[in-house]
Amino acid sequence: MFSRILAAILLVAVAAALLVAAWPQLFGLQRTFVIAQVVAFRGSAIAVAVIGILVLMLLALLGRTFRRLGSSLALLLLVFALVSTAVLATRGFGNNSFSTKGRSDITVVSWNTLGDAPGAPAIAKLALDSKADIVTLPETTQATALAVAAIMKAAGRPMWEHTTAFDQISKARSTSVLWSAGLGTYHVDDAAGSTSTLPTIVLSPDDGTGPVIVATHPVAPISTEMRNWNADLRWLGTVCKSKNVIVSGDFNSTLDHLAGLGADSSHTIGTCADAALASGNAAVGTWPTGVPALFGAPIDHVMVTDNWRVTGMRVVQSLDAAGSDHRPIVVQLEPKG
């Protein structure tokens, strides 16, 4: 009798833990330490659950006394794996199709370069091959960004450049952004503010007609930065509230973490929507490059306001050996109307 009570308590505890892991936003726990880390890797969690099911079923077959408990635990893991797979399926396992780029369309490239690791030639080649109009480069110094701009200018695609660095000690505390000369001149909107630990750049068009460009890098949700991480994401929601905004960079957050920060159910954060979700790519991991994309965390994003239509996106997996621990993303946007 006592062993049955213990087994029942164990099953209830495991079921509760798996429910939280599968959908933490049900309890408002998506941005809490440990749970935030677990839910970031849904694909990996599914793989672990499948392995657990196989192990438990094997043990259940070998041990009669463990059969009922093992089978029950395996069933719980199966439900978790199915629910998590369904969530990822609704977000999209990858769609690299692009519409033909129109004259008014904008292509955005974002790549956290892990402190300039790939080098200016590799970054410039990606931008040129993608016909990028905006390039956001978290963890990229001004020297590298200027070198990228020089290469692109020599190739016939002149770009403006701006870098903000919180210090010169760590390259991670620099964020750079390049934008096409065809978009016009921009200025830094100092009144908009920034993320707390790592810099975000908010650029406004001098003539007031182009999109506000935001190159962002909220801090990662490590134990000592949870408060700053939450504050960074809430601040981004305030930036995404004008009529014409493109936000691009390393959000250090998946769609699960951003739950509850949108103005309504059709927006991801503020009045911006996620390009990956709109294009069927939101389950494709961008970090780290050392694991298959579907096992990684989709934390690099392009977010846009309602005046933009996403007409293509891809998570670039051919540069996994380039030096960065992040995969670049390429997004094509078409103005509505």
C-alpha positions in Angstrom: 0.0 0.0 0.0 2.8 2.4 1.0 4.7 1.8 -2.2 1.5 2.5 -4.3 1.1 5.8 -2.5 4.7 6.7 -3.2 4.2 5.7 -6.9 1.1 7.8 -7.2 2.9 10.8 -5.7 5.8 10.3 -8.1 3.4 10.2 -11.1 1.6 13.3 -10.0 4.9 15.2 -9.5 6.3 14.0 -12.9 3.0 14.9 -14.6 3.1 18.4 -13.1 6.8 18.9 -14.1 6.1 17.8 -17.7 3.1 20.1 -17.9 5.1 23.1 -16.9 7.9 22.1 -19.3 5.4 21.7 -22.1 3.5 24.9 -21.6 5.0 27.1 -18.8 3.0 30.2 -20.0 -0.1 28.4 -18.6 1.3 29.2 -15.1 3.2 32.4 -16.1 6.5 30.7 -15.5 8.0 31.1 -19.0 10.5 33.7 -17.9 11.6 32.1 -14.6 15.0 30.6 -14.0 15.5 26.9 -14.9 12.1 26.7 -16.6 13.2 29.4 -19.1 16.3 27.3 -19.9 14.3 24.0 -20.3 11.6 25.4 -22.6 14.2 27.1 -24.9 15.2 23.6 -26.2 11.9 22.0 -27.1 13.4 19.8 -29.8 16.1 18.5 -27.5 13.5 17.9 -24.8 11.5 15.8 -27.2 14.6 13.7 -28.0 15.3 13.2 -24.3 11.7 12.2 -23.7 11.9 9.6 -26.5 15.1 8.1 -25.0 13.4 8.1 -21.6 10.4 6.2 -23.1 12.6 3.5 -24.6 14.6 3.1 -21.3 11.4 2.9 -19.2 9.7 0.4 -21.5 12.8 -1.8 -21.5 13.0 -1.7 -17.7 9.3 -2.4 -17.5 9.7 -5.5 -19.7 12.6 -6.7 -17.6 11.2 -6.1 -14.2 7.6 -7.2 -13.3 7.5 -5.0 -10.1 8.4 -1.9 -12.1 6.1 -2.7 -15.0 3.1 -0.6 -14.0 5.1 2.4 -12.7 7.4 2.3 -15.7 4.6 2.1 -18.2 2.8 5.0 -16.5 6.0 7.2 -16.6 6.5 6.2 -20.2 3.0 7.3 -21.1 3.5 10.7 -19.4 6.7 11.2 -21.4 4.9 10.2 -24.6 2.1 12.7 -24.0 4.8 15.4 -23.3 6.7 14.5 -26.5 3.5 14.6 -28.6 2.3 17.9 -27.2 5.8 19.5 -27.7 6.0 18.2 -31.2 2.6 19.6 -32.0 3.7 23.0 -30.6 6.8 23.0 -32.8 4.8 21.9 -35.8 2.5 24.9 -35.5 5.6 27.1 -35.5 7.2 25.5 -38.5 10.1 23.1 -39.1 11.6 25.3 -41.8 10.5 27.0 -45.1 13.3 28.5 -47.2 11.1 29.7 -50.0 11.3 33.4 -51.0 9.1 35.5 -53.3 10.8 37.5 -56.0 12.2 40.6 -54.4 10.3 43.8 -55.3 11.8 47.3 -55.6 10.4 48.4 -52.3 11.2 45.1 -50.4 13.8 45.1 -47.7 16.1 42.2 -46.8 17.3 41.9 -43.2 20.3 39.8 -42.2 21.1 39.2 -38.5 24.1 37.4 -37.1 25.5 37.3 -33.6 29.2 37.0 -34.6 30.5 35.9 -31.1 32.9 38.9 -31.1 33.8 39.2 -34.8 34.6 35.4 -35.0 33.6 34.8 -38.7 35.6 37.9 -39.8 34.5 40.7 -42.1 34.8 38.9 -45.4 32.4 36.1 -44.3 29.9 38.6 -42.9 30.1 40.7 -46.0 29.7 37.8 -48.3 26.5 36.7 -46.6 25.1 40.2 -46.7 26.0 40.6 -50.4 24.7 37.2 -51.4 21.5 37.9 -49.6 21.2 41.4 -51.1 20.8 42.8 -47.6 19.4 46.2 -46.9 19.8 46.0 -43.2 22.5 44.0 -41.3 22.3 43.7 -37.5 25.4 42.3 -35.8 25.3 41.7 -32.1 28.7 41.1 -30.5 30.4 42.8 -33.4 32.9 45.7 -33.0 33.0 48.9 -35.0 36.3 47.9 -36.7 34.7 44.7 -38.1 31.5 46.5 -39.1 33.4 49.2 -40.9 35.4 46.5 -42.7 32.1 44.8 -43.8 30.8 48.2 -45.0 34.0 48.8 -47.0 33.8 45.4 -48.7 30.1 45.9 -49.5 30.8 49.4 -50.9 33.6 48.0 -53.1 31.0 45.4 -54.4 28.6 48.2 -55.4 26.4 48.1 -52.3 27.2 51.1 -50.1 26.0 50.9 -46.5 25.9 53.3 -43.6 27.2 51.9 -40.3 26.8 52.5 -36.6 28.2 50.8 -33.5 27.3 51.1 -29.9 29.7 49.7 -27.3 29.1 49.7 -23.6 32.9 49.1 -23.1 36.0 48.0 -25.0 36.8 45.1 -22.7 34.4 42.5 -24.1 33.4 42.4 -27.7 30.0 41.0 -26.6 29.2 44.5 -25.3 29.2 45.9 -28.8 26.3 45.9 -31.3 26.7 47.1 -34.9 24.2 47.8 -37.6 24.6 48.5 -41.3 21.8 49.8 -43.6 21.7 50.5 -47.3 22.4 54.0 -48.5 19.2 53.6 -50.5 17.2 53.7 -47.3 18.5 57.2 -46.6 20.2 58.7 -43.6 19.4 57.8 -40.0 20.2 59.0 -36.5 20.4 57.3 -33.2 17.3 57.9 -31.1 18.9 58.3 -27.7 15.6 59.0 -26.1 14.3 55.5 -26.9 16.8 53.9 -24.5 18.5 50.6 -24.7 18.7 47.1 -23.3 20.6 46.9 -20.0 23.7 44.7 -20.1 24.3 44.5 -23.9 23.6 47.4 -26.2 20.6 47.9 -28.5 20.6 50.5 -31.2 17.4 52.4 -32.2 17.7 54.3 -35.5 15.1 56.7 -36.8 15.0 58.0 -40.3 16.1 61.6 -40.7 13.3 62.3 -43.2 10.7 60.5 -41.0 9.5 58.3 -43.8 11.5 55.0 -43.5 11.2 52.3 -40.9 12.6 52.6 -37.4 15.5 50.1 -37.3 16.3 48.4 -34.1 19.4 46.2 -33.7 18.9 44.5 -30.4 20.6 42.2 -28.0 18.9 41.5 -24.7 21.1 39.7 -22.1 21.0 35.9 -21.8 18.8 34.5 -19.0 21.6 33.3 -16.8 21.0 33.1 -13.1 22.6 36.5 -12.3 20.8 38.3 -15.2 17.2 37.1 -14.9 16.0 40.5 -13.7 17.8 42.4 -16.5 16.6 39.8 -19.1 13.0 40.3 -18.1 13.5 44.1 -18.1 15.1 44.0 -21.5 12.2 42.1 -23.1 9.6 44.4 -21.5 11.5 47.4 -22.8 11.6 45.9 -26.3 7.8 45.8 -26.1 7.7 49.6 -25.7 10.0 50.1 -28.8 7.7 47.9 -30.9 4.7 50.3 -30.6 5.0 52.7 -33.5 3.6 52.1 -36.9 6.7 51.2 -38.8 9.4 49.3 -37.0 11.9 46.5 -37.9 13.6 44.9 -34.9 16.4 42.4 -35.6 19.0 40.7 -33.5 19.7 38.1 -30.8 16.7 38.2 -28.5 18.1 35.4 -26.3 14.4 34.4 -26.2 12.2 31.9 -28.0 8.5 32.4 -28.7 7.7 30.7 -25.4 9.7 33.3 -23.4 8.0 36.2 -25.3 4.5 34.9 -24.5 2.4 37.6 -22.9 4.5 40.5 -24.2 2.5 41.1 -27.4 -0.2 43.8 -27.6 -2.6 41.0 -28.5 -2.7 37.4 -29.7 -1.6 38.4 -33.2 1.6 40.1 -32.1 4.7 38.6 -30.5 6.1 41.6 -28.6 4.4 45.0 -28.5 2.8 45.5 -31.9 5.5 43.5 -33.7 5.1 40.0 -35.0 7.8 37.3 -35.5 9.0 36.8 -39.1 10.0 33.2 -38.3 6.5 32.3 -37.1 4.9 34.0 -40.2 7.1 32.1 -42.6 7.1 28.6 -40.9 10.6 28.7 -39.5 10.0 29.3 -35.8 11.0 25.8 -34.7 14.4 26.0 -36.4 17.1 26.7 -33.8 19.6 29.5 -34.3 21.8 28.6 -31.3 24.1 26.9 -30.7 25.6 25.8 -34.0 27.1 22.7 -32.3 23.7 20.9 -32.3 21.3 20.2 -35.2 19.0 23.1 -35.9 15.8 21.4 -34.8 17.4 20.6 -31.4 18.6 24.1 -30.9 17.0 27.3 -29.5 15.3 29.7 -31.9 16.5 32.9 -30.2 17.5 35.1 -33.1 14.6 37.0 -34.6 13.3 39.7 -36.9 10.2 41.3 -35.6 8.1 43.7 -37.7 5.0 45.9 -37.3 1.8 45.3 -39.3 2.8 47.4 -42.3 5.3 44.7 -43.4 4.6 41.3 -45.0 7.1 38.5 -44.6 7.9 37.1 -48.1 10.8 34.8 -47.2 13.1 33.6 -44.4 15.8 31.1 -43.9 18.0 30.1 -41.0 21.5 29.8 -42.6 23.0 26.4 -41.7 25.9 26.4 -44.1 28.0 28.7 -41.9 28.0 26.6 -38.8 31.8 26.2 -39.0 32.4 29.9 -39.6 33.3 30.6 -35.9 30.1 32.0 -34.3 27.9 29.9 -32.1 24.8 31.5 -33.7 23.3 30.8 -37.1 22.5 33.9 -39.2 19.0 34.6 -40.3 17.8 36.2 -43.6 14.4 37.7 -43.8 12.7 39.4 -46.8 10.0 42.0 -46.1 7.4 43.5 -48.4 5.6 46.8 -47.5 1.9 46.4 -47.4 -0.3 48.8 -49.4 
